[in-house]
Amino acid sequence: MSLIETIAEARIRDAMVRGDFDDLPGKGKPLELEDLTGVPDDLRAGYLLLKNARVLPEEMQLRKEMVTLEALVDACADPEERTRLRRDLNWKMIRFQLLLERRRPRALPRDYRSRVLAKLAR
């Protein structure tokens, strides 16, 4: 352990003995850690920013609307209204699939990839 770490540990222990940490919010509760393993490194900061602002990505907003529409279709007794709700649901499902497809990385054919990389190397 380095000198700085030793000093920091000693100060933390002293603060604990004095009771400086006794009235902190969330004391005795488990930490709410973010699991960002599925989010690429370059998108994590933006993801956290949007999450803290309570903004959903378009895909998740569409998914919530799709779940609501599915429940409405199941509960609807009027055939005309049910048809309209299904049409709305189908359009949202198509939009959702398009958004997912746009985010999916595309595999390039091997020779095309080599030609692109050769042009980039020039």
BAVEXMI-79965 format. One record per atom (N, C-alpha, C): x, z, y; residue in three letters. Coordinates in steps of 0.05 Angstrom, whole numbers, plus 5000, padded with zeros to 4 digits. Layout:
<rs>
XZYALA...
</rs>
This chain:
<rs>
501750004977MET500050005000MET501850005025MET501149845044SER502749825068SER502250065086SER503950095106LEU503750315125LEU501050305140LEU500250075148ILE497650045163ILE495350125145ILE495350035120GLU493150105102GLU493150405097GLU495450535095THR495550825091THR494450965115THR495150885139ILE494051005163ILE491050975165ILE490150725159ALA487250675160ALA485750845140ALA486750865115GLU485451035095GLU485351325104GLU487551425116ALA487651705125ALA485551755147ALA485251565165ARG483351595187ARG480451585176ARG480051415156ILE477351395144ILE476751665130ILE478651775115ARG478152025102ARG477652245122ARG479152255144ASP478652455165ASP475852425177ASP474952185182ALA472252135193ALA470152225173ALA470652185147MET468752265127MET468452575127MET470752715129VAL470753005129VAL469253105153VAL469652985176ARG468253065201ARG465252995200ARG464452815182GLY461652745180GLY460852515199GLY462852355208ASP462252135226ASP460451915213ASP460451905187PHE458951695173PHE456351795162PHE455552045167ASP453152155154ASP450552045165ASP450451955190ASP447951865201ASP447851555205ASP449351415190LEU449351115192LEU446751005179LEU445650795191PRO443250675180PRO443850555152PRO442050595134GLY442350485107GLY444050655089GLY444650895097LYS446351075081LYS444851135055LYS446251115033GLY445051175007GLY443550944994GLY443350715009LYS441950484999LYS443950274990LYS443250104970PRO445149904962PRO445549694984PRO447849574985LEU448449365005LEU446849114997LEU445948975018GLU444548725013GLU446648495018GLU447948424997LEU450048214999LEU448847944995LEU449847755010GLU448947475008GLU450447344985GLU448947214968ASP450147054947ASP450246764956ASP452446684966LEU452746414977LEU454446234958LEU454646304933THR456246144915THR455245864911THR452645824914GLY451545554911GLY451645384936GLY452545504958VAL452745354984VAL455645264988VAL456045014993PRO458844914998PRO460145065021PRO462745105020ASP464245255040ASP463645165068ASP463644895072ASP463344795099ASP460544825110ASP458544895093LEU455844935103LEU454945225105LEU456645415097ARG455945695096ARG455345815123ARG456945745143ALA456445855170ALA453745765181ALA453245505178GLY450745395187GLY448345515172GLY448745545146TYR446645665129TYR445945945139TYR448046105143LEU447546385152LEU446246395180LEU447146205198LEU445946195224LEU442946135223LEU442245935207LEU439445865204LEU437846095190LEU439046215170LYS437746435156LYS437246665174LYS439146745191ASN438846965209ASN436746905231ASN436446645237ALA434446565257ALA431746525244ALA431646575218ARG429146545202ARG428146255203ARG429946065202VAL429245785201VAL429745685173VAL427745555161LEU428045445134LEU428945155136LEU430645075117PRO431244795115PRO428644635109PRO428644385116GLU426144225113GLU425244225084GLU427144215065GLU426344215037GLU424844465029GLU425744695039MET424444945032MET421744975046MET421544875070GLN418944875084GLN416944705070GLN417844465061LEU416044285046LEU415244415020LEU417144555007ARG416444684981ARG414344894985ARG414545055006LYS412545255012LYS409845125017LYS409744905032GLU407244765037GLU406144655011GLU407844554993MET406944454967MET405644674950MET406844904950VAL405645124935VAL402945204946VAL402745214972THR400145274985THR398045064978THR398844804980LEU396944594974LEU396144604944LEU397944664926GLU397244684898GLU395144894894GLU395445124907ALA393545344905ALA390845254917ALA390845114939LEU388345014951LEU386944814933LEU388444634921VAL387244444902VAL385944584879VAL387244784868ASP386144934846ASP383545084854ASP383445184879ALA381145334887ALA378945174899ALA379444914905CYS377444754919CYS375244654900CYS372744674909ALA370444594893ALA369444314902ALA369944244927ASP368943994938ASP370643764929ASP369543564915PRO371243344904PRO372643184926PRO371343134948GLU372542974970GLU374943134982GLU374443384987GLU376643554999GLU378943574979GLU378243604954ARG380343624933ARG382043364932ARG380743134935THR382142874936THR384042864960THR383042954983ARG384742955007ARG387143145004ARG386643374992LEU388843564988LEU390843454968LEU389943324947ARG391843204928ARG393542984941ARG392242824958ARG393642614972ARG395842734990ARG395142945005ASP397143085021ASP399343205004ASP398643314982LEU400643424963LEU402543214953LEU401342984946ASN403042764935ASN405042664956ASN404142644981TRP405942555003TRP408242755007TRP407543005006LYS409543215009LYS411543214985LYS410543164962MET412243144938MET414242904941MET413242684951ILE414942444955ILE417042514975ILE416242624998ARG418142705019ARG420242895008ARG419343094993PHE421143294981PHE423243154963PHE422342974946GLN424142834928GLN426142664944GLN425242534965LEU427042374982LEU429242554995LEU428442785004LEU430342965017LEU432343064996LEU431443124972LEU433343214951LEU435242984944LEU434142744942GLU435742514935GLU437842464956GLU437142494981ARG439042455003ARG441342655002ARG440942894993ARG442943094992ARG444743074967ARG443842934947ARG445342914922ARG447642724926ARG450042814918PRO452442634922PRO452142394904PRO452942164914ARG452741914899ARG455441854885ARG455241774861ALA457641694846ALA458241404852ALA460641344860LEU461341074865LEU462540944840LEU461940684836PRO463240554813PRO466340564817PRO467640574795ARG470540624795ARG472140424812ARG471740154808ASP473239964823ASP472439954853ASP469940004859TYR469040014887TYR470340254900TYR470440474887ARG471740714898ARG474640664904ARG476040534886SER478940474890SER479340294914SER477540094917ARG477739914940ARG477240064967ARG475240244967VAL474640394991VAL477040574998VAL478140704978LEU480440874982LEU482940714992LEU483240474982ALA485440304990ALA485140225020ALA482640165028LYS482140095056LYS482640335074LYS481840565065LEU482240805081LEU485140875084LEU486740805064ALA489640875065ALA491140695084ALA490040465092ARG491440285110ARG491740395138ARG
</rs>
